[in-house]
Amino acid sequence: MDYREITTKLAAICRETGAFILAESENFNKGKVEYKKGFSDMVSYVDKEAERKLVEALGVLVPGSGFVAEEGTGKKVEGGFNWIIDPLDGTTNFIHKLPVFAVSVALIKGDDLVAGVVYEINRDECFYAWKGGGAFCNDRPIAVSEVTKLEDSLLATGFPYYDFNYMDKYLKILDVLMKKTHGLRRMGSAAVDLVYTACGRFEGFFEYNLNAWDVAAGVLIIQEAGGIVTDFKGESDFLFGRELIAGGAVQPLMLEEIKRYWES
């Protein structure tokens, strides 16, 4: 399979889906919001329709492929090709008209990420990568930051929205990293955080309580941009393990600080 060709076609599909989302954002009615696990875990008809459009198009692009999609459309195929889909990463931002949200789609073969696209809709920035092919934004090559010191770094993070069991540890980590860096940013979209790290806008990103559809595409893009991705233990269980630390040269320093408090 030609992963470069697949990625090119995937990017076009994500752009088309993003155009639908952007059009719906103009007159979106908050009264149509539904709630999943709590009052801060929201979904709308826009998420669901965007996911339906993606599943329909991607099923044609790779016949016989399965799906791991946030809103549950389609079924996973064991051992074969599967699309990991977040149709609208940053739903809360979308609902509140905060212009930071994206379409995030990755293709995985078994456990191997082979293609990924994150389309940040409001800035019309399409980030993409395929296995062994490098990483790009709007057809220009991108690379992670070469900054080597935490004190010269700007980091991104996210906050949990329904599972607060580890907040005491997390707040200690935030306290330490706030004091040792240029600061922390919380964009409200893990997919955007990851690709902004991939192109060097952030030196690193960390978060827990994540799902595979939040991170799959962004992880591949960071790796192809020369970055490092681990879980909070420094191991490789970051795709389905619900936690990750990603970055350029400072990633090992981030890991050292986070690991110290996470394992305490």
C-alpha positions as CSV (number, residue, x, y, z in Angstrom):
1,M,0.0,0.0,0.0
2,D,1.3,3.5,-0.9
3,Y,1.0,5.4,2.4
4,R,2.0,8.7,0.8
5,E,-0.9,8.4,-1.6
6,I,-3.3,7.3,1.2
7,T,-2.2,10.3,3.3
8,T,-2.7,12.8,0.4
9,K,-6.3,11.5,-0.1
10,L,-6.9,11.4,3.7
11,A,-5.8,15.1,3.9
12,A,-8.4,16.0,1.3
13,I,-11.1,14.1,3.1
14,C,-10.2,15.8,6.4
15,R,-10.3,19.3,4.7
16,E,-13.7,18.5,3.3
17,T,-15.0,17.5,6.7
18,G,-13.4,20.5,8.3
19,A,-15.3,22.8,5.8
20,F,-18.6,21.2,7.0
21,I,-17.7,21.8,10.6
22,L,-16.7,25.4,10.0
23,A,-19.9,26.1,8.1
24,E,-21.9,24.6,11.0
25,S,-20.0,26.7,13.5
26,E,-21.5,30.0,12.2
27,N,-25.0,29.3,13.5
28,F,-24.5,26.5,15.9
29,N,-27.2,26.1,18.5
30,K,-25.9,25.2,22.0
31,G,-29.4,23.8,22.8
32,K,-28.5,20.8,20.6
33,V,-25.6,19.8,22.7
34,E,-25.7,16.3,24.3
35,Y,-23.8,15.0,27.3
36,K,-21.8,11.8,27.6
37,K,-20.0,11.2,30.9
38,G,-20.7,14.5,32.6
39,F,-21.7,18.1,32.1
40,S,-18.2,18.9,30.7
41,D,-18.1,15.9,28.3
42,M,-20.2,17.1,25.4
43,V,-21.1,16.0,21.9
44,S,-23.2,17.6,19.2
45,Y,-24.8,16.6,15.9
46,V,-21.8,18.2,14.2
47,D,-19.4,15.6,15.8
48,K,-21.7,12.8,14.8
49,E,-22.3,14.0,11.2
50,A,-18.6,14.7,10.7
51,E,-17.8,11.2,11.9
52,R,-20.4,9.7,9.6
53,K,-18.9,11.5,6.6
54,L,-15.3,10.4,7.5
55,V,-16.3,6.8,8.0
56,E,-18.1,6.7,4.7
57,A,-15.2,8.2,2.8
58,L,-12.5,6.3,4.5
59,G,-14.2,3.0,4.1
60,V,-14.0,3.6,0.3
61,L,-10.4,4.8,0.5
62,V,-9.2,1.5,2.2
63,P,-11.8,-1.2,1.6
64,G,-12.3,-3.6,4.4
65,S,-10.8,-1.3,7.0
66,G,-12.2,-1.0,10.5
67,F,-12.8,2.0,12.7
68,V,-12.0,3.2,16.2
69,A,-14.1,6.3,16.3
70,E,-15.0,8.6,19.2
71,E,-18.7,8.5,18.6
72,G,-18.8,4.8,18.0
73,T,-19.4,4.7,14.2
74,G,-18.2,1.5,12.6
75,K,-16.3,-1.5,14.1
76,K,-12.7,-2.3,14.6
77,V,-11.1,-5.0,12.4
78,E,-8.7,-7.3,14.4
79,G,-5.3,-7.5,12.9
80,G,-6.0,-5.4,9.8
81,F,-6.2,-1.7,8.9
82,N,-8.2,0.5,11.2
83,W,-8.9,4.2,11.1
84,I,-8.6,6.0,14.5
85,I,-11.0,9.0,14.3
86,D,-11.7,12.1,16.3
87,P,-14.1,14.0,14.0
88,L,-14.0,17.2,16.1
89,D,-11.2,17.4,18.6
90,G,-12.0,20.4,20.8
91,T,-15.7,20.0,20.9
92,T,-16.0,22.3,24.0
93,N,-14.1,25.0,22.1
94,F,-16.4,24.6,19.1
95,I,-19.5,24.9,21.2
96,H,-18.2,28.1,22.8
97,K,-16.9,29.5,19.5
98,L,-13.3,29.4,20.6
99,P,-11.4,28.9,17.4
100,V,-9.2,26.0,18.3
101,F,-10.6,22.7,17.0
102,A,-9.5,20.1,14.5
103,V,-10.3,16.9,12.6
104,S,-7.9,14.1,13.6
105,V,-7.5,10.8,11.7
106,A,-4.9,8.1,11.7
107,L,-4.5,4.8,9.9
108,I,-3.1,1.9,11.9
109,K,-2.1,-1.5,10.7
110,G,-2.1,-3.9,13.6
111,D,-0.3,-1.8,16.2
112,D,1.7,0.2,13.7
113,L,0.7,3.8,12.9
114,V,1.2,4.3,9.1
115,A,-0.6,7.6,8.3
116,G,-2.0,10.6,10.1
117,V,-3.7,13.9,9.5
118,V,-4.7,16.7,11.8
119,Y,-6.6,19.5,10.1
120,E,-6.8,22.6,12.3
121,I,-9.9,24.2,10.8
122,N,-9.8,27.8,11.8
123,R,-6.2,28.5,10.7
124,D,-6.6,26.2,7.6
125,E,-3.5,24.3,8.6
126,C,-3.3,20.7,7.5
127,F,-0.6,18.7,9.3
128,Y,0.2,15.2,8.0
129,A,2.7,12.4,8.0
130,W,3.1,8.9,6.8
131,K,5.4,6.2,8.1
132,G,9.0,6.9,7.0
133,G,7.9,10.0,5.0
134,G,8.5,12.9,7.3
135,A,6.0,15.4,8.6
136,F,4.4,18.4,6.9
137,C,2.1,21.4,7.3
138,N,0.4,22.6,4.2
139,D,3.0,20.9,2.1
140,R,6.0,22.4,4.0
141,P,8.3,20.1,6.0
142,I,8.1,20.6,9.8
143,A,10.4,19.6,12.6
144,V,10.3,19.6,16.4
145,S,12.0,22.3,18.4
146,E,15.8,22.0,19.0
147,V,15.6,23.9,22.3
148,T,17.5,21.9,24.9
149,K,16.6,23.6,28.2
150,L,13.3,23.6,30.1
151,E,13.9,27.3,31.0
152,D,13.7,28.2,27.3
153,S,10.6,26.1,26.7
154,L,6.9,26.7,26.2
155,L,4.9,23.6,27.0
156,A,1.3,22.5,26.4
157,T,-0.9,20.4,28.6
158,G,-4.6,19.5,29.1
159,F,-6.9,19.1,32.0
160,P,-9.2,16.1,32.7
161,Y,-12.9,16.7,32.2
162,Y,-14.4,13.8,34.1
163,D,-11.7,11.6,35.8
164,F,-10.0,13.7,38.6
165,N,-8.4,10.8,40.5
166,Y,-4.9,12.0,39.8
167,M,-5.3,15.7,40.2
168,D,-3.2,16.1,43.3
169,K,-0.2,14.6,41.5
170,Y,-1.0,16.5,38.3
171,L,-1.2,19.8,40.2
172,K,2.3,19.2,41.6
173,I,3.6,18.6,38.1
174,L,2.0,21.8,36.8
175,D,3.5,23.7,39.7
176,V,7.0,22.5,39.0
177,L,6.8,23.0,35.2
178,M,5.2,26.4,35.5
179,K,8.3,27.6,37.5
180,K,10.9,25.9,35.3
181,T,9.7,27.0,31.8
182,H,8.4,30.0,29.9
183,G,4.9,28.7,30.8
184,L,2.2,26.2,30.1
185,R,-0.7,26.6,27.6
186,R,-4.0,24.7,27.6
187,M,-5.5,24.9,24.1
188,G,-8.4,22.5,24.7
189,S,-7.4,20.1,21.8
190,A,-4.8,17.4,22.3
191,A,-4.5,17.0,18.5
192,V,-3.7,20.7,18.1
193,D,-1.2,20.5,21.0
194,L,0.6,17.6,19.4
195,V,0.9,19.2,15.9
196,Y,2.0,22.5,17.4
197,T,4.7,20.6,19.2
198,A,5.6,18.8,15.9
199,C,6.2,22.1,14.2
200,G,8.1,23.7,17.1
201,R,5.6,26.1,18.4
202,F,5.6,24.2,21.7
203,E,8.7,22.4,22.9
204,G,6.6,19.7,24.5
205,F,3.1,18.5,25.4
206,F,1.9,16.2,28.2
207,E,-1.5,15.0,29.4
208,Y,-3.2,12.1,31.0
209,N,-6.8,10.7,30.6
210,L,-6.5,10.7,26.8
211,N,-8.1,8.4,24.3
212,A,-6.4,6.9,21.2
213,W,-8.5,9.1,18.9
214,D,-7.2,12.2,20.7
215,V,-3.6,11.4,19.9
216,A,-3.0,8.8,17.2
217,A,-2.5,11.2,14.3
218,G,-0.6,13.7,16.3
219,V,1.8,11.0,17.7
220,L,2.8,9.9,14.2
221,I,3.2,13.5,13.0
222,I,5.5,14.2,16.0
223,Q,7.5,11.1,15.5
224,E,8.0,11.8,11.8
225,A,9.0,15.4,12.7
226,G,11.9,14.0,14.8
227,G,10.2,14.0,18.2
228,I,10.0,11.6,21.1
229,V,6.8,10.2,22.5
230,T,6.5,8.1,25.7
231,D,4.0,7.4,28.4
232,F,4.6,8.9,31.9
233,K,6.8,5.9,32.8
234,G,9.1,6.5,29.8
235,E,7.7,3.5,28.0
236,S,5.7,3.0,24.8
237,D,2.1,2.5,26.1
238,F,1.0,6.0,24.9
239,L,-1.6,5.2,22.2
240,F,-4.1,3.3,24.3
241,G,-2.5,3.9,27.7
242,R,-4.3,7.2,28.2
243,E,-1.1,9.3,29.0
244,L,1.8,10.7,27.0
245,I,4.7,13.1,27.0
246,A,5.8,14.3,23.6
247,G,8.4,16.8,22.5
248,G,11.7,17.6,20.9
249,A,15.0,17.8,22.7
250,V,13.4,18.6,26.1
251,Q,11.2,15.6,26.2
252,P,13.6,13.6,28.4
253,L,13.7,16.5,30.8
254,M,9.9,16.7,30.9
255,L,9.8,13.0,31.5
256,E,12.2,13.2,34.4
257,E,10.1,15.9,36.2
258,I,6.8,14.2,35.5
259,K,7.9,10.8,36.4
260,R,9.2,12.0,39.8
261,Y,5.8,13.2,40.9
262,W,3.6,10.7,39.0
263,E,5.2,7.7,40.6
264,S,5.4,9.2,44.1
